[in-house]
Amino acid sequence: MAQQKSGEPRTLRTSVKGPLMFSAFWAVLAFVATLIFASGGSAKTPRFDLAFTAAGIAFIVILVVLAMLSMGHKPNADYLGKGSGVNLSSSKSGHGGQPEQPRPEAGAPGDDVR
């Protein structure tokens, strides 16, 4: 459950205003696009029935997707933010964390270069 005290403003994560406004924006965009493109030209009457249907579908689908994304959010554990990083001294080792092997010099015994 969310840790919220009464009287305090909600954080962006627990607020419902952001997802509602985002869904409303895409619903209006779907309404306008459907109203323009579904009529088939300016000489014909606009199709408000299709425009309202598209706006409703866009609003509901985007709101459900945002709700699923917010429910699936899980913050990282505190210990993951501490430390000095991963493989900071990779220049001291070879590729893949293996110690670097000395390379044979040209003209060394057993080195057949033809």
C-alpha positions as MATLAB code, in Angstrom:
seq = 'MAQQKSGEPRTLRTSVKGPLMFSAFWAVLAFVATLIFASGGSAKTPRFDLAFTAAGIAFIVILVVLAMLSMGHKPNADYLGKGSGVNLSSSKSGHGGQPEQPRPEAGAPGDDVR';
ca = [
       0.000    0.000    0.000;
       1.070    3.551   -0.548;
       2.526    5.355    2.429;
       0.435    8.518    2.398;
      -0.556   10.857    5.192;
      -3.755   12.845    4.948;
      -3.322   16.439    3.896;
      -0.053   15.869    2.020;
       0.018   16.173   -1.770;
       0.412   12.919   -3.634;
       3.605   12.060   -5.405;
       3.711   11.670   -9.164;
       3.654    7.881   -8.784;
       0.491    7.768   -6.643;
      -1.349   10.638   -8.323;
      -4.092    9.881  -10.823;
      -4.016   13.271  -12.512;
      -1.026   12.503  -14.735;
      -2.321    9.276  -16.308;
      -5.789   10.785  -16.765;
      -4.390   13.819  -18.557;
      -2.112   11.644  -20.697;
      -5.046    9.415  -21.679;
      -7.266   12.415  -22.332;
      -4.641   13.947  -24.625;
      -4.441   10.795  -26.757;
      -8.235   10.477  -26.731;
      -8.613   14.016  -28.097;
      -5.956   13.292  -30.705;
      -7.769   10.099  -31.749;
     -11.067   12.018  -31.862;
      -9.697   14.733  -34.150;
      -7.838   12.299  -36.402;
     -10.864   10.028  -36.786;
     -13.180   12.972  -37.362;
     -10.958   14.249  -40.163;
     -10.002   10.982  -41.841;
     -13.195    8.940  -41.414;
     -15.428   11.431  -43.202;
     -13.671   10.868  -46.521;
     -13.320   14.494  -47.529;
     -14.597   17.934  -46.676;
     -17.705   17.662  -48.880;
     -19.134   14.854  -46.727;
     -20.557   15.096  -43.238;
     -18.185   14.408  -40.361;
     -18.505   11.019  -38.657;
     -18.916   11.982  -35.018;
     -20.022    8.464  -34.098;
     -16.702    6.980  -35.197;
     -14.760    9.867  -33.648;
     -16.370    9.374  -30.212;
     -15.843    5.616  -30.466;
     -12.153    6.049  -31.315;
     -11.690    8.573  -28.504;
     -13.325    6.256  -25.962;
     -11.261    3.273  -27.049;
      -8.025    5.287  -26.982;
      -8.810    6.700  -23.533;
      -9.603    3.312  -21.985;
      -6.746    1.392  -23.591;
      -4.100    3.962  -22.666;
      -5.441    4.249  -19.129;
      -5.324    0.461  -18.680;
      -1.780    0.268  -20.071;
      -0.610    3.037  -17.726;
      -2.295    1.308  -14.774;
      -0.543   -1.964  -15.594;
       2.802   -0.204  -15.909;
       2.372    1.586  -12.586;
       1.353   -1.623  -10.814;
       4.367   -3.429  -12.218;
       6.781   -0.760  -10.984;
       9.123   -1.948   -8.266;
      11.914    0.268   -6.949;
      15.434   -1.121   -6.744;
      16.802   -2.298   -3.415;
      18.951    0.214   -1.529;
      22.086   -1.906   -1.693;
      22.054   -1.748   -5.508;
      22.743    1.984   -5.448;
      25.861    1.634   -3.328;
      29.322    0.603   -4.397;
      31.902    1.700   -6.873;
      30.476    0.063   -9.983;
      31.070   -3.080  -11.950;
      34.416   -3.886  -13.548;
      35.952   -0.485  -12.934;
      39.414   -1.993  -13.178;
      38.765   -3.828  -16.433;
      41.841   -2.257  -17.995;
      43.983   -4.432  -15.702;
      42.464   -7.646  -16.960;
      41.910   -9.116  -20.379;
      38.612   -9.403  -22.170;
      35.871  -11.134  -20.142;
      37.593  -10.734  -16.791;
      40.392  -13.196  -17.587;
      43.927  -12.112  -16.727;
      45.772  -10.783  -19.716;
      48.157  -13.304  -21.249;
      51.571  -12.062  -22.351;
      51.772  -11.847  -26.119;
      54.685  -13.528  -27.903;
      56.998  -11.098  -29.606;
      57.800  -11.342  -33.297;
      60.723  -13.626  -34.048;
      60.356  -15.651  -30.849;
      61.193  -19.374  -31.000;
      58.263  -21.436  -32.257;
      56.754  -18.475  -34.067;
      56.443  -19.460  -37.743;
      55.507  -16.410  -39.766;
      55.609  -17.063  -43.514;
];
